[in-house]
Amino acid sequence: MISKRTEEMTSFIVMDVLERANEMERKGIHIVHLEVGEPDFDTPACVKDAACRALEDGHTHYTHSLG
């Protein structure tokens, strides 16, 4: 028996994004997946440098959950 409360549950937004990206890939569109998992390429040096600067400037808290 499954609780009626499960009917009120909504999906995790990242999974919605992943589903949409997968649909686009099936249509032949190249997608760089950043919604879940790890990218299959190294982080560019300019991104690493910007991240270090942000940390040094005190930007050490979470962003909004929607991005």
ZIZI-V284965 format. One record per residue. N is the residue number from 1. RES is the residue in three letters. OMEGA is omega in radians with two decimals (NA if undefined). Layout:
BEGIN
N/RES/OMEGA, N/RES/OMEGA
END
This chain:
BEGIN
1/MET/3.14, 2/ILE/-3.13, 3/SER/3.08, 4/LYS/-3.11, 5/ARG/-3.14, 6/THR/3.12, 7/GLU/-3.12, 8/GLU/-3.09, 9/MET/3.06, 10/THR/-3.12, 11/SER/3.05, 12/PHE/-2.98, 13/ILE/-3.14, 14/VAL/3.13, 15/MET/3.06, 16/ASP/3.12, 17/VAL/3.13, 18/LEU/3.13, 19/GLU/3.13, 20/ARG/3.13, 21/ALA/3.12, 22/ASN/3.08, 23/GLU/-3.14, 24/MET/3.11, 25/GLU/3.12, 26/ARG/3.10, 27/LYS/3.09, 28/GLY/3.13, 29/ILE/3.12, 30/HIS/-3.12, 31/ILE/2.97, 32/VAL/-3.06, 33/HIS/3.04, 34/LEU/-3.07, 35/GLU/3.10, 36/VAL/3.08, 37/GLY/-3.13, 38/GLU/3.07, 39/PRO/3.14, 40/ASP/3.11, 41/PHE/3.13, 42/ASP/3.07, 43/THR/3.13, 44/PRO/-3.12, 45/ALA/-3.12, 46/CYS/3.11, 47/VAL/3.09, 48/LYS/3.13, 49/ASP/3.14, 50/ALA/3.11, 51/ALA/3.11, 52/CYS/3.12, 53/ARG/-3.14, 54/ALA/3.10, 55/LEU/3.13, 56/GLU/3.13, 57/ASP/3.05, 58/GLY/3.12, 59/HIS/-3.00, 60/THR/-3.12, 61/HIS/3.12, 62/TYR/2.99, 63/THR/3.05, 64/HIS/-3.07, 65/SER/3.11, 66/LEU/3.05, 67/GLY/NA
END
